[in-house]
């Protein structure tokens, strides 16, 4: 997936009220129950139907690393959908989202200002409107580049323009070379 999309997913996963299944057998049984059979699970994970059946019966306990990653990702993407939806709704309506990043930030501004890009470490609370834009774009299948643009626009408004109190002539913010990115609800 993408750096920003994965960060948003991890933030939502922190809202889970119960831990997701950890063993391969429990994860397979959960997916079989969610998808209604071993055949759709096998197709989704790109393994044979018999392999899925063996995991369900605990005949195989330790998956290959690539299969373990796919299995974990698929389980977490389906785990507690109502809790996930409530967390997104709260962030998009009242709570906002916190972004913690270390990246190269710069901006385009009128002549005479210092707009040199530099590495900055920022921890900012983004208002609910920006959280809503990020989640809506992610659900619409936006690329990482588009999510990065939305995050840059949010940083422009919150950090550089301070909600309209300064730097009103700022044109564009560049948000590149991301070394660290984490979201929290």
TIROVEX-925062 format. One record per residue (C-alpha): residue in three letters; x, y, z. Coordinates in nm, 4 decimals. Layout:
 rest       xx       yy       zz
  ALA        X        Y        Z
...
END
This chain:
 rest       xx       yy       zz
  UNK   0.0000   0.0000   0.0000
  UNK   0.1274   0.3468   0.0712
  UNK   0.3125   0.5224   0.3492
  UNK   0.0293   0.7604   0.4347
  UNK  -0.2447   0.5008   0.3767
  UNK  -0.0672   0.2531   0.6049
  UNK  -0.0246   0.5253   0.8678
  UNK  -0.3964   0.6023   0.8607
  UNK  -0.4799   0.2305   0.8906
  UNK  -0.2485   0.1904   1.1916
  UNK  -0.4099   0.4900   1.3616
  UNK  -0.7562   0.3377   1.3172
  UNK  -0.6318  -0.0019   1.4401
  UNK  -0.5359   0.1591   1.7724
  UNK  -0.9096   0.2033   1.8351
  UNK  -0.9736  -0.1746   1.8313
  UNK  -1.1353  -0.2980   2.1509
  UNK  -1.0140  -0.6567   2.1107
  UNK  -0.6904  -0.7866   1.9635
  UNK  -0.7067  -0.9412   1.6181
  UNK  -0.6349  -1.3169   1.5898
  UNK  -0.2614  -1.3865   1.6005
  UNK  -0.2087  -1.7535   1.5102
  UNK  -0.2290  -1.8597   1.1464
  UNK  -0.5087  -2.1072   1.2195
  UNK  -0.7217  -1.8497   1.3998
  UNK  -0.6622  -1.5963   1.1233
  UNK  -0.7638  -1.8460   0.8546
  UNK  -1.0770  -1.9478   1.0470
  UNK  -1.1716  -1.5791   1.0810
  UNK  -1.1256  -1.5165   0.7077
  UNK  -1.3198  -1.8319   0.6160
  UNK  -1.6068  -1.7120   0.8343
  UNK  -1.5935  -1.3592   0.6878
  UNK  -1.5751  -1.4653   0.3236
  UNK  -1.8054  -1.7660   0.3523
  UNK  -1.5759  -2.0507   0.2539
  UNK  -1.2258  -2.1727   0.1928
  UNK  -1.2293  -2.1129  -0.1830
  UNK  -1.2588  -1.7296  -0.1704
  UNK  -0.9910  -1.7187   0.1022
  UNK  -0.7583  -1.9316  -0.1099
  UNK  -0.8095  -1.7067  -0.4120
  UNK  -0.7547  -1.3916  -0.2075
  UNK  -0.4329  -1.5225  -0.0461
  UNK  -0.3114  -1.6896  -0.3700
  UNK  -0.2768  -2.0365  -0.2157
  UNK  -0.4607  -2.3635  -0.2773
  UNK  -0.7938  -2.4379  -0.1159
  UNK  -0.6389  -2.7460   0.0466
  UNK  -0.3718  -2.5270   0.2101
  UNK  -0.6426  -2.3097   0.3637
  UNK  -0.8221  -2.6203   0.4917
  UNK  -0.4987  -2.7421   0.6539
  UNK  -0.4516  -2.4100   0.8340
  UNK  -0.8153  -2.4177   0.9525
  UNK  -0.7598  -2.7665   1.1008
  UNK  -0.4231  -2.6597   1.2534
  UNK  -0.2370  -2.9175   1.0436
  UNK  -0.0061  -2.6351   0.9333
  UNK   0.0870  -2.3832   1.1994
  UNK   0.3617  -2.1613   1.0592
  UNK   0.3060  -1.9859   0.7242
  UNK   0.5795  -1.8635   0.4904
  UNK   0.6781  -1.5005   0.5606
  UNK   0.5047  -1.3631   0.2482
  UNK   0.1830  -1.5536   0.3254
  UNK   0.2002  -1.4488   0.6924
  UNK   0.2164  -1.0837   0.5852
  UNK  -0.0792  -1.1141   0.3460
  UNK  -0.2789  -1.3066   0.6059
  UNK  -0.2154  -1.0492   0.8789
  UNK  -0.2965  -0.7574   0.6471
  UNK  -0.6251  -0.9145   0.5283
  UNK  -0.7394  -0.9992   0.8823
  UNK  -0.6633  -0.6500   1.0145
  UNK  -0.8367  -0.4848   0.7205
  UNK  -1.1595  -0.6718   0.8097
  UNK  -1.1325  -0.6764   1.1904
  UNK  -1.3986  -0.4827   1.3850
  UNK  -1.5470  -0.2819   1.0966
  UNK  -1.7935  -0.0948   1.3192
  UNK  -1.5181   0.0173   1.5608
  UNK  -1.3098   0.1244   1.2595
  UNK  -1.6008   0.3234   1.1142
  UNK  -1.6742   0.4939   1.4486
  UNK  -1.3094   0.5937   1.4916
  UNK  -1.2983   0.7440   1.1412
  UNK  -1.6297   0.9228   1.1957
  UNK  -1.5131   1.0698   1.5261
  UNK  -1.1861   1.1923   1.3739
  UNK  -1.3683   1.3400   1.0747
  UNK  -1.6421   1.5127   1.2739
  UNK  -1.5108   1.6206   1.6145
  UNK  -1.1735   1.4803   1.7116
  UNK  -0.9385   1.5501   1.4241
  UNK  -0.6157   1.3604   1.3775
  UNK  -0.2619   1.4073   1.5053
  UNK   0.0234   1.3846   1.2578
  UNK   0.3800   1.3228   1.3712
  UNK   0.6286   1.3475   1.0870
  UNK   0.9908   1.4068   1.0071
  UNK   1.0153   1.5158   0.6455
  UNK   1.1497   1.7778   0.4097
  UNK   0.9091   2.0719   0.4040
  UNK   0.9275   2.3807   0.1907
  UNK   0.6924   2.6206   0.0219
  UNK   0.6416   2.8440  -0.2763
  UNK   0.6021   3.2077  -0.1764
  UNK   0.6458   3.5567  -0.3214
  UNK   0.9948   3.6839  -0.4026
  UNK   1.1905   3.8036  -0.1020
  UNK   1.0905   3.5301   0.1423
  UNK   1.3048   3.2370   0.2524
  UNK   1.1353   2.9330   0.1039
  UNK   1.4266   2.6895   0.1304
  UNK   1.3207   2.3273   0.1893
  UNK   1.4516   2.1753   0.5111
  UNK   1.3976   1.8719   0.7288
  UNK   1.1457   1.9458   1.0024
  UNK   0.9995   1.7306   1.2782
  UNK   0.6382   1.8284   1.3374
  UNK   0.3698   1.6981   1.5686
  UNK   0.0446   1.8762   1.4918
  UNK  -0.3249   1.8303   1.5573
  UNK  -0.5082   1.8525   1.2263
  UNK  -0.8712   1.9717   1.2407
  UNK  -1.1550   1.7295   1.1611
  UNK  -1.1990   1.8679   0.8083
  UNK  -0.8479   1.7566   0.7137
  UNK  -0.8965   1.4157   0.8760
  UNK  -1.2189   1.3760   0.6761
  UNK  -1.0397   1.4646   0.3511
  UNK  -0.7637   1.2117   0.4215
  UNK  -1.0040   0.9285   0.5111
  UNK  -1.2393   1.0050   0.2196
  UNK  -0.9527   1.0089  -0.0287
  UNK  -0.8155   0.6837   0.1151
  UNK  -1.1542   0.5125   0.0862
  UNK  -1.1892   0.6406  -0.2708
  UNK  -0.8632   0.4648  -0.3544
  UNK  -0.6414   0.7716  -0.3864
  UNK  -0.2754   0.7160  -0.4656
  UNK  -0.0006   0.7851  -0.2132
  UNK   0.0919   1.0974  -0.4098
  UNK  -0.2631   1.2338  -0.3727
  UNK  -0.2714   1.1524  -0.0004
  UNK   0.0640   1.3284   0.0322
  UNK  -0.0816   1.6382  -0.1418
  UNK  -0.3770   1.6422   0.0982
  UNK  -0.1407   1.6113   0.3965
  UNK   0.0729   1.8955   0.2536
  UNK  -0.2362   2.1174   0.2218
  UNK  -0.3259   2.0398   0.5838
  UNK   0.0267   2.1233   0.7011
  UNK   0.0143   2.4465   0.4995
  UNK  -0.3032   2.5599   0.6705
  UNK  -0.2207   2.4434   1.0239
  UNK   0.1552   2.4932   1.0490
  UNK   0.2578   2.7595   0.8005
  UNK  -0.0569   2.9737   0.7898
  UNK  -0.1704   2.9057   1.1482
  UNK  -0.5366   2.8904   1.0480
  UNK  -0.5203   3.2097   0.8384
  UNK  -0.3382   3.4277   1.0941
  UNK  -0.0112   3.4502   0.8974
  UNK   0.1549   3.3758   0.5627
  UNK  -0.1609   3.4382   0.3636
  UNK   0.0401   3.4800   0.0415
  UNK   0.1800   3.1255   0.0635
  UNK   0.1112   2.9377  -0.2582
  UNK   0.2114   2.5753  -0.2209
  UNK   0.3783   2.3543   0.0403
  UNK   0.6183   2.0769  -0.0590
  UNK   0.6077   1.7685   0.1656
  UNK   0.8786   1.5272   0.0479
  UNK   1.1524   1.2893   0.1679
  UNK   0.9363   1.1515   0.4485
  UNK   1.1608   0.9813   0.7046
  UNK   0.8916   0.9187   0.9670
  UNK   0.5134   0.9464   0.9560
  UNK   0.2624   0.8432   1.2188
  UNK  -0.0995   0.9330   1.2774
  UNK  -0.2997   0.9147   1.5980
  UNK  -0.6710   0.9680   1.6555
END
